[in-house]
Amino acid sequence: MNKKDIADIRKRFKLDTDLLKIAEIYNIYIQQESTEIYHEESRSFAMLDREQQELFFDNFKKVLGGKLDAKMFEVKFQPQEEGQADHTQKLLYEGLQAAEVAEWKENMQRIALKMVEERPYEKDMVVTFIRGNYSKTTRRQPDETEIDMRDEVYTTSFILCSMNQTELPKSSLVFDFVEKEYKANVLVDPVIKLSSPIGGFLFPSFTDNAADIHHILYAAGKANKPDFQFIENVLNGDEIVTAEEEKAVFEEIVKAVIGGDEVNSRTLAGVYDEINQMLVVAQESEDDEESAPILNTTEITRVLKASGVKDVSAEKVERAFQQVVEDKTYEMKASHIVPSYASKSIKISTKVANIAISPQDLRYVKEVNYNGKRCILIEVEEDTMIEGFKLLAEEELE
């Protein structure tokens, strides 16, 4: 799935739409430190009152919120071993195809049990499964109307899971108007934190407007902190790499090529410029998601040469790949290295202060020796403002 696919299904979670219909909802309550199901409830989603439906819709949007490869991960299923009855891909696929609600409910229950058997949770938790149909209209042509678009839609069945912790409400002091006295208001019913799911997934994944049953979209609770054990042991998925980890791999490869971690700002700015240009070209193409640029040994060799790094060769870059990831064919997404010049800042860390600056402006930063001390020099073309005050140049103070 790409970010456009995720955004489209995410915005369909709302009341009174014919492009996304939820048939059943299945809630499972699991107590802390338990490996058993405490309570379960399966209902038709249409039987919930509108307030409950809205709460769940907001929750499902939160599950599908966040950046790809940071909070959302498309995970490939591991091959099923012969006789493996509880493989999650099998359970989800059979649950999706089940004609009887009892059959889909049984399969979802087995997945929930895998969750608690893998690792009991520190707080009470509610696992929610929904099954429904999602329709995506085709891209509108210049001479088409909204009605024409509805003539061709891509429709698929899906299962979405949300995992939410619970918490006890805080006690409060209230005034009883009948008895005319103050009383402690002690609430014992746990509150399900639908506003902050700790995980979830969507099955199947969608590729080229078609269901891809060999992949599942996993949602982490926090960015760049996926639950690797959950992915492997509960979802039966292959290993994933976060954008943050891949950026670290890129940095180690570059260090291995240049022979250390020392580099001047102009060269570093050139590296980011070259990678950003790859992203710009991809974004300007009509099929930008399908032509998402990658960085392999060939591209990194080109980027480093164009940035002014000396003594760069294909053989040297291949050795660096082998040294860092033990794979000369390894590929990285360019967007993981420079996600966006518009929103991404490069951090300059010193003992005195931390400075954030746009990648393209790194060429204006230098380390210099001033009066025998190492200093950061930033070239500016306009007045420097600090808390509303204009900073005077050093020579004007003397």
Secondary structure, DSSP 8 states (H G I E B T S, - for coil): --HHHHHHHHHT-SSS-SSEEEEEEEEEEE-TT-SS--EEEEEEGGGS-HHHHHHHHHHHHHHT-S-BTTTEEEEEB----TT-TT-HHHHHHHHHH-SSHHHHHHHHHHHHHHHHHH---SS-EEEEEEEEEEEEE----TT--HHHHHTSEEEEEEEEEEEEEEE----EEEEETTTTEEEEE---S-EE-TTS-SEEEEESEEETTEEETTEEEEEESSTT---HHIIIIIS-B-----HHHHHHHHHHHHHHHHTSS---HHHHHHHHHHHHHHHHHHHHSTTTTTT--EE-HHHHHHHHHHTT-SS--HHHHHHHHHHHHS-TT--EEHHHHS--TTT--EEEE-SS-EEEE-GGGGGGEEEEEETTEEEEEE--SS--EETTEE---HHHH-
